[in-house]
Amino acid sequence: MDAIVKLTAQGTDRYGRTLGDTDDKGSAQKAMLRSGHACVYPKFIVEKALVDMQDLARTKRLGLWALPEGIEPQHWRQQMRT
């Protein structure tokens, strides 16, 4: 589905990617967490509600949590290094 979305930039990350939030259509971050298509990085957590959304998606086995080897990206990268 094609849609026009307005992004309010709130800065950049260490890789130069724009950080921000979408317009009144809702938070892309929250939608992705609810559907299991994003993960919270504990090191950068600001809202506990985000962890709750991720936990619910994991419990429901949505998105990446539907995979038998569902694992948070930071833990997967750590395993690959060893």
HELIX and SHEET records of a PDB file:
HELIX    1   1 ALA A   28  ARG A   34  1                                   7    
HELIX    2   2 PRO A   42  PHE A   44  5                                   3    
HELIX    3   3 LYS A   48  THR A   59  1                                  12    
HELIX    4   4 GLY A   63  ALA A   66  5                                   4    
HELIX    5   5 PRO A   73  ARG A   81  1                                   9    
SHEET    1   A 2 LEU A   7  THR A  12  0                                        
SHEET    2   A 2 THR A  18  THR A  22 -1                                        
END                                                                             
